Amino acid sequence: MKRLGVRFNRVNHVNFVIKEINNLTDDIYESLMDEEYSNTQRKISDLILKLKEVSNSITYECEQKDM
C-alpha cells in the first residue's frame, strides 16, 4: 500500500511542477504580446531556474537508481 502512496505523491509533484512551467510560459507569452520586456526577462529567468531544478532532480534520481 505504501508504494501506491509514493506513486500518488510523485504524480502530484509532477503535475504541480508542470503547472508551474505552463504558467510561466503563459506569462512569457502574455508579456511578449504586451511588449513588457522586463517582465518577460524575469519570467524567462524563473523558467530557467525551474527547468534547472527539474534537471537536477532527474540527475539525482538517475544516480540513485545506478547505485
PAPA-465700 format. One record per residue: x, y, z of N, C-alpha, C, O, CB in turn; residue in three letters. Coordinates in steps of 0.001 Angstrom, whole numbers, plus 500000, padded with zeros to 6 digits. Atoms other than C-alpha are relative to their C-alpha. Glycine has a CB too. Example, Ala and Ser with C-alpha at 12.3 -4.5 7.8 and 13.67 -1.06 7.14 Angstrom:
# residues 2
500890498810500000512300495500507800500900501200500000501936501181500665499008500027501246ALA/499180498810499940513670498940507140499230501090500730499739502198500899500414500462498585SER/
This chain:
# residues 67
500817498806500000500000500000500000500860501258500000500499502265499390499071499998501197MET/499122498834499959502863502363500720500471500378498601500619501560498292501204499731500908LYS/499539499755501372504024502011497123499005500886499239499418501776498495500201498660499251ARG/501011499177500660500735503488495878500056501436500497499873502371499717498605499420500228LEU/499880498656499430501162506449498233501174500749499419501075501938499115500139499927501505GLY/498806499381500591504641507123496905499716500394498561500073501492498133501216499039500067VAL/500322499710501397503398506925493325499028501193499914499195502074499070499385498745499313ARG/500962498912499984500460509224494127500703501323500281500421502323499621498908499739501043PHE/499249498779499676502817511788495696500868500438498828500973501630498540500874499780501244ASN/499154499672501154505154511588492693499165500611498886499558501612498287500733498746499486ARG/500887499486501048502289512116490256499541501415500359499543502301499505498772499063499805VAL/500417498659499573501027515085492283501127501007499842500908502136499403499527499976501454ASN/498852499093500119504507516582492366500272500343498536500490501507498200501254499371500638HIS/499770499769501433504998516157488610498936500944499445499254501882498715499993498658499216VAL/501076499123500471501606517730487929500177501429500491499938502377499743498650499465500453ASN/499783498670499430502417520652490240501120500735499253500976501906498900500342499890501503PHE/498859499386500680505787521306488578499638500374498565499988501459498102501210499048500012VAL/500393499714501385504347521090485062499031501178499947499097501992499027499358498755499350ILE/500906498856499947501577523507486036500794501294500194500484502307499567498968499823501137LYS/499146498822499815504240525954487273500692500388498690500749501565498336501051499733501096GLU/499322499746501274506130525606483980499008500575498981499318501536498277500647498694499454ILE/501021499490500924502939526100481966499610501436500334499457502264499435498758499104500035ASN/500345498638499592502046529194483983501098500986499597500812502091499138499764500060501520ASN/498892499120500385505490530657483367500024500233498494500240501361498052501336499407500457LEU/499995499805501454505302530045479618498803500851499562498913501644498626499979498636499272THR/501151499120500282501824531611479570500351501457500314500038502361499541498757499559500825ASP/499591498645499610503234534635481415500979500597498998500904501782498673500631499986501393ASP/499023499528500982506104534878478947499278500419498717499559501477498154501060498899499699ILE/500773499675501202503698534798476019499267501333500173499347502215499318498991498871499686TYR/500782498779499756501477537480477544500894501239500070500573502279499495499199499865501301GLU/499124498831499872504350539769478438500662500360498672500924501534498409501073499741501058SER/499475499709501334505803539434474950498948500707499152499246501677498456500460498706499306LEU/501078499381500780502457540267473388499730501430500457499380502297499656498719499168500110MET/500229498660499441502124543268475696501254500883499952501238502030500401499517499882501441ASP/498719499293500105505733544308474995500531500448501373501121501520501505499846501216499083GLU/499486499762498653506557544161478712501288499193500170501311498155500831498938499612501094GLU/498783500788500136510108543062478142500739499759501310501388498725501467500912500669499045TYR/499330500249498717511432543492481663499289498867500743499934498038501387500025501293500873SER/500753501103499400508654541226482915500307498691499272500446497642499900498480500293499962ASN/499646501188500786509418538799480085501329499429500472501466498221500667500071500340498498THR/498674500450499573513043538655481162499942499329501373500604498315501593500977501181500034GLN/500139500608498664512064537933484790499361498620499904499807497675500555499158500905500924ARG/500687501287500144509704535157483744500887498961499312500843497778499651498701500182499207LYS/499052500917500644512335533642481458501012499506501026501337498319501057500725500694498811ILE/499056500403498941514783533636484371499350499011500965499973498032501376500504501239500777SER/500732500918499114512146531992486578499827498631499348499959497600500007498623500585500364ASP/500174501254500724511506529368483912501318499224499932501338498011500146499467500269498585LEU/498682500648500047515214528627483507500322499371501348500793498236501407501100501015499605ILE/499757500522498655515530528201487272499157498757500260499661497764500783499699501073501056LEU/500886501141499788512533525867487386500473498792499191500475497670499698498552500364499620LYS/499519501097500837513887523781484492501306499421500533501527498213500445500190500477498565LEU/498763500496499388517289523547486185499689499145501222500346498130501453500919501171500394LYS/500417500799498842515564522298489346499519498619499551499879497605500150498883500728500789GLU/500491501270500526513788519614487325501170499157499496501240497959499772498974500237498867VAL/498836500712500522517020518674485575500849499421501127501274498268501058500846500931499135SER/499214500478498860518900518411488872499306498841500705499956497885501127500249501140500990ASN/500775501062499367516134516276490335500093498704499202500254497623499768498536500423500149SER/499899501182500865516225513919487355501400499405500090501557498186500166499663500361498531ILE/498619500484499881520011513690487555500184499239501301500790498168501322501000501170499926THR/499907500657498689519759512831491260499298498648499971499841497659500465499389500894501102TYR/500741501256500067517113510167490591500754498950499185500787497777499559498616500237499396GLU/499227500930500829519237508601487849501199499460500773501505498270500695500472500691498704CYS/498850500429499221522259508498490142499586499025501097500314498076501389500708501207500607GLU/500485500908498942520200506840492904499665498632499435499892497620500097498763500589500696GLN/500356501292500612518978504132490524501249499229499595501229497999499555499093500212498771LYS/498763500661500408522552503410489408500760499408501176501689498625500980500884500973499266ASP/499282500491498817523649502690492982499592498595500351500098498029501320499760500907501187MET/
